[in-house]
Amino acid sequence: MIQALLGIDIGTSGCKALLIDGKGGVLASCTETYGLSQPHPGWTEQDPQSWIEGARVAVAGVLARRPDAVIDAVGLSGQMHGATPLDAAHNVLRPAILWNDQRNAAECAEITERAGGVEGLLARTNNRMLLGYTGGKILWMRNHEPDLFAQLRHVVNPKDYLRFVLTGEIATEVSDASGTGFFDVRERRWASGLLDLLEIDPSILPPCHESHIVSGRVGRRGAELFGLPQGIPVVGGGGDSVIQTLGSGVIAPGELQTTIGTAGIVATALNEPVSNPDGRLQVFCNIAADKWHCMGVSLNAGGAMEWLRALLGGFAGAKKPSVSEIVEIASRTSPGSRGLLFVPYLNGERCPHPDPSARGAFVGLTSRHGAPDMARAVMEGVVHSLYDIYGLMKRAGIGRSVIKASGGGARSTLWRQMQADLFGCDVVTTEGAAEGGAFGAALVAGIGVGAWANAPEAAKACRAVTREMPDVASAEALNRAFTIYAGLYDALAGAAASIGQSGLDR
């Protein structure tokens, strides 16, 4: 028999379960996919039962692969900001409203106004109320679904709904709470004054713990559903965008994590909560109780690659090319894509420009450009977007010594090399990082039960696997291209807004 830690990550497209040993070695992993619904333009929803079924299948998969595993603790991770409304009997009132849902612009504006504008809101939470955050979704329910809102007794995020099913406990932890927009990240507690201003009953928000705290134990229902022994400790865990930094070994200032998944993320750990004067960054509580987390999130990263794949597969009944095929095509042209730039704002944008009306564009297109240039421009556009986010961090005094790359995009050597060239530092991948939030969740589970003394000790399990170093010639070309890219949002914003106002894009 082998002692193991179980991490479960409730993602947007599927659930991953992961078993690691006491040194951080991966014993088994399993992913079960599920879908989402888009009942209206700009809406994205999921049935929380799909998370539970996905988790059940994924956990069964890893247990079948390692029947010799004795699980010491369970850690949880999940997509952030998703509002899962429950009634007094803990029944789900409606499908969960997800992180990338765009319906609540009016409610976010209302929250900001009632807080005294952006400055007043930042004083209370150190974050803007972004469109994706949970807080605006709560007000949207109050404004648009009053009958359901009258039955509302709890609002939990996706991983915290899984915790309830596993343990019977309603709870959250500081990283996911930070992503509601109702949390005072400096003081690591709910922003009660803001809730009073908004006339929100604070009891609908769950009790909040530090991420490593045991917040429940597997109960009878959880044991029956998941095939786990009753009584196993379940730790607080963390929101996926935060906890996966630990899963890449990012815990010291100067270490950056970049993630190219559906969205794009640049993140780092902080020893104190930096000032966030215009609120374009997100400053959250870290899963380490004495640290904070700074990140910028672009809504468009790997999603831009998927758009390109679907586009190419849509012509004349062509087979949709694989990511590796597109990367190979992109490698046939030179850095800078021969003067072709891609602005990747295909779904509006969050950071560095919080603008749902932002639009994507190819700029500089001529008859000289071919498929390699367009493919490379899409990849470079994603990296330009990440570097644009880092510009905000740099102005906040955040340095860079190394990038630890994660997400599906980290599998591409070319995408990693682009980052090394533009950021001007080594880019490494680490053991376990490809497993996403589930690996970080398993590490936090280990901290919770004493397998590691603290987060820096757990981070040592994240050993480097690959390393790309900056190439001088490529770096010069990408930096010249970025100088132009950096002005494109302002240059195109008026046209993008006019398109939205015209209704032509409906």
Secondary structure, 3 states (H helix, E strand, C coil): CEEEEEEEEECCCEEEEEEECCCCCEEEEEEEECCCECCCCCCCEECHHHHHHHHHHHHHHHHHHCCCEEEEEEEEEECCCCEEEECCCCCECCCEECCCCCCCHHHHHHHHHHCCHHHHHHHHHCCCCCCCCHHHHHHHHHHHCHHHHHCCCEEECHHHHHHHHHHCCCCEEHHHHHCCCCEECCCCEECHHHHHHHCCCHHHCCCEECCCCEEEECCHHHHHHHCCCCCCEEECCEEHHHHHHHHCCCCCCCEEEEEECCCEEEEEEECCCCCCCCCCCEEEECCCCCCEEEEEEECCCHHHHHHHHHHHHCCCCCCCCCHHHHHHHHCCCCCCHHHCEEECCCCCECCCCCECCCCCEEECCCCCCCHHHHHHHHHHHHHHHHHHHHHHHHHCCCCCCEEEEECHHHHCHHHHHHHHHHHCCCEEEECCHHHCHHHHHHHHHHHHCCCCCCHHHHHCCCCEEEEECCCHHHHHHHHHHHHHHCCHHHHHHHHHHHHHHHCCCC
